[in-house]
């Protein structure tokens, strides 16, 4: 079973109007790419970015929030849920990220599903210090042929939430992410021995939020 798809189908059934939903986290990888990593469709939740930059966005849509509450109640017996919705200012993104969003075609009548570009998804994965995020970053770099040069530009121009912990994690992640992009093995296997050998203190600290 594709858990993110089941969550979105349940939400779609509870909606009585059309909305746009920007996914990130594991659900964006599971639904937004061909041949996603094994197990990515088993994430138990769907993460979304709230923005006022879309005409049918959900930030101020009270009917959406009521539908979401009903959906989470419906899904409770399965353990699936959708509760992690972040304002765009709470997520590391490029300044023009909305201009680069990508549609995800999954056939839902009421939900226009979107995701950030692969490069922006990499940025979102650099704010927690989770080793699994490095695995996902390796997949994203390979999927979109992201170069070290593109990453360096993105690092310099990224909008980073005004929180010292997030900024620190983002800065510490940069050389690790560049190493993944620079090594041919990283592009082929989504992990590298060098990354796995990094001391746990680099990535095992719990960061802000919970991005599946």
C-alpha positions as CSV (number, residue, x, y, z in Angstrom):
1,X,0.0,0.0,0.0
2,X,1.2,3.5,-0.8
3,X,0.6,5.3,2.5
4,X,0.9,8.9,1.2
5,X,-1.5,8.2,-1.6
6,X,-4.0,6.7,0.8
7,X,-3.8,9.8,3.1
8,X,-4.4,12.1,0.2
9,X,-7.3,10.0,-1.2
10,X,-8.9,10.2,2.3
11,X,-8.5,13.9,2.4
12,X,-9.8,14.3,-1.1
13,X,-13.0,12.5,-0.2
14,X,-13.6,14.9,2.6
15,X,-13.1,18.1,0.5
16,X,-16.0,19.9,-1.2
17,X,-13.8,22.3,-3.2
18,X,-10.5,22.3,-5.0
19,X,-7.2,23.1,-3.3
20,X,-3.5,23.1,-4.0
21,X,-1.2,21.1,-1.8
22,X,2.6,21.4,-1.9
23,X,4.2,18.2,-0.5
24,X,7.7,17.8,0.8
25,X,9.4,15.2,3.0
26,X,9.1,11.5,2.2
27,X,5.7,11.8,0.6
28,X,7.0,14.2,-2.0
29,X,9.7,11.6,-2.9
30,X,7.3,8.7,-2.9
31,X,4.7,10.3,-5.1
32,X,6.8,12.9,-7.1
33,X,9.5,10.8,-8.7
34,X,9.8,7.8,-10.9
35,X,11.5,4.8,-9.1
36,X,11.6,6.3,-5.6
37,X,13.7,4.6,-2.9
38,X,12.3,1.4,-1.6
39,X,10.1,2.0,1.4
40,X,9.5,5.6,0.8
41,X,5.8,4.9,0.2
42,X,5.6,3.4,3.7
43,X,5.9,6.8,5.5
44,X,3.0,7.2,7.9
45,X,2.4,10.9,7.2
46,X,2.3,13.6,4.6
47,X,4.1,16.9,5.1
48,X,3.0,20.1,3.3
49,X,4.3,23.6,2.8
50,X,1.8,26.4,3.4
51,X,2.1,29.4,1.1
52,X,0.0,32.4,0.1
53,X,1.6,32.3,-3.4
54,X,-1.0,29.9,-4.9
55,X,-4.6,31.0,-5.8
56,X,-6.1,27.9,-4.3
57,X,-3.8,27.6,-1.3
58,X,-4.9,26.4,2.1
59,X,-3.4,28.7,4.6
60,X,-6.6,30.6,5.3
61,X,-9.1,28.0,4.0
62,X,-11.1,27.1,7.1
63,X,-13.0,24.4,5.3
64,X,-9.8,22.7,4.4
65,X,-8.7,22.6,8.1
66,X,-12.0,21.1,9.1
67,X,-11.7,18.5,6.3
68,X,-8.2,17.7,7.5
69,X,-9.4,17.2,11.1
70,X,-12.0,14.8,9.8
71,X,-9.5,13.0,7.7
72,X,-7.1,12.5,10.6
73,X,-10.0,11.1,12.6
74,X,-10.9,8.7,9.8
75,X,-7.3,7.6,9.5
76,X,-6.6,7.1,13.2
77,X,-7.2,3.4,13.2
78,X,-4.6,2.9,10.5
79,X,-1.9,5.0,12.2
80,X,-1.7,7.3,9.1
81,X,-2.0,11.1,9.6
82,X,-1.4,14.5,8.1
83,X,-0.4,17.0,10.8
84,X,2.9,18.5,9.8
85,X,2.1,21.6,7.8
86,X,4.8,24.3,7.8
87,X,4.6,27.9,6.7
88,X,7.1,28.5,3.9
89,X,9.1,30.8,6.2
90,X,9.7,27.7,8.5
91,X,11.5,25.7,5.8
92,X,14.8,26.2,4.0
93,X,14.0,27.0,0.3
94,X,15.3,29.1,-2.6
95,X,13.8,32.6,-3.0
96,X,12.1,31.6,-6.2
97,X,11.0,28.1,-5.1
98,X,7.3,28.7,-6.1
99,X,8.3,29.4,-9.7
100,X,9.9,25.9,-9.9
101,X,7.2,23.8,-8.3
102,X,6.4,20.5,-10.1
103,X,2.9,19.0,-10.5
104,X,2.3,15.4,-9.3
105,X,-0.4,13.6,-11.3
106,X,-2.2,11.2,-9.0
107,X,-5.7,11.6,-10.3
108,X,-7.4,13.3,-7.3
109,X,-10.5,15.4,-8.3
110,X,-10.2,18.0,-5.5
111,X,-6.4,18.2,-4.8
112,X,-3.9,19.7,-7.1
113,X,-0.7,18.0,-5.8
114,X,2.6,19.8,-6.2
115,X,6.2,19.4,-4.9
116,X,9.2,21.7,-4.8
117,X,12.0,21.2,-7.3
118,X,14.5,18.4,-6.5
119,X,17.1,21.1,-5.5
120,X,14.6,22.8,-3.2
121,X,13.7,19.4,-1.7
122,X,17.5,18.9,-1.0
123,X,17.4,22.2,0.9
124,X,14.4,21.1,3.0
125,X,16.3,18.0,4.0
126,X,19.2,20.0,5.5
127,X,17.5,21.4,8.5
128,X,17.1,18.4,10.9
129,X,20.4,16.5,11.1
130,X,18.8,13.1,10.4
131,X,21.0,10.4,8.7
132,X,18.0,9.3,6.7
133,X,17.8,12.7,5.1
134,X,21.3,12.2,3.6
135,X,20.0,9.0,2.0
136,X,17.1,11.0,0.5
137,X,19.4,13.8,-0.6
138,X,21.5,11.3,-2.5
139,X,18.4,10.1,-4.3
140,X,17.4,13.6,-5.2
141,X,20.8,14.6,-6.5
142,X,20.9,11.5,-8.7
143,X,17.3,11.9,-9.9
144,X,17.8,15.5,-11.1
145,X,21.5,15.4,-11.9
146,X,22.2,18.2,-9.5
147,X,25.8,19.4,-9.6
148,X,28.0,20.7,-6.8
149,X,28.0,24.1,-8.5
150,X,24.2,24.2,-8.4
151,X,24.3,23.2,-4.8
152,X,26.8,25.9,-3.9
153,X,24.6,28.6,-5.5
154,X,21.6,27.3,-3.7
155,X,23.4,27.3,-0.3
156,X,24.4,30.9,-0.8
157,X,20.9,32.2,-1.8
158,X,18.7,29.9,0.3
159,X,16.1,31.5,2.7
160,X,16.8,30.0,6.1
161,X,14.4,30.2,9.0
162,X,15.7,32.7,11.7
163,X,16.6,30.0,14.2
164,X,20.1,29.4,15.3
165,X,19.7,25.6,15.5
166,X,18.4,25.3,11.9
167,X,21.1,27.6,10.6
168,X,23.8,25.6,12.4
169,X,22.4,22.3,11.0
170,X,22.2,23.8,7.5
171,X,25.8,25.0,7.6
172,X,27.1,21.6,8.9
173,X,25.2,19.7,6.3
174,X,26.7,21.6,3.4
175,X,30.0,19.8,3.1
176,X,28.3,16.5,3.5
177,X,25.8,17.2,0.7
178,X,28.6,18.5,-1.6
179,X,30.5,15.3,-1.0
180,X,27.5,13.3,-2.1
181,X,27.2,15.3,-5.3
182,X,31.0,15.2,-6.1
183,X,31.5,11.5,-5.8
184,X,30.3,9.3,-8.7
185,X,29.5,6.6,-6.2
186,X,27.1,8.9,-4.5
187,X,25.2,9.5,-7.7
188,X,24.9,5.8,-8.3
189,X,24.0,4.3,-4.9
190,X,22.4,7.2,-2.9
191,X,24.9,6.6,-0.1
192,X,28.7,6.7,0.2
193,X,31.0,4.9,2.7
194,X,32.5,8.4,3.6
195,X,29.1,9.7,4.6
196,X,28.2,6.6,6.6
197,X,31.6,6.9,8.4
198,X,30.9,10.4,9.7
199,X,30.6,10.6,13.5
200,X,27.1,10.2,14.8
201,X,27.3,13.6,16.4
202,X,27.1,15.2,12.9
203,X,23.7,13.9,12.1
204,X,22.0,12.1,14.9
205,X,20.9,15.1,16.8
206,X,17.2,15.8,16.7
207,X,16.4,18.9,14.8
208,X,13.3,21.1,14.6
209,X,10.1,19.6,13.3
210,X,9.4,16.1,12.0
211,X,9.7,15.8,8.3
212,X,8.8,12.3,7.2
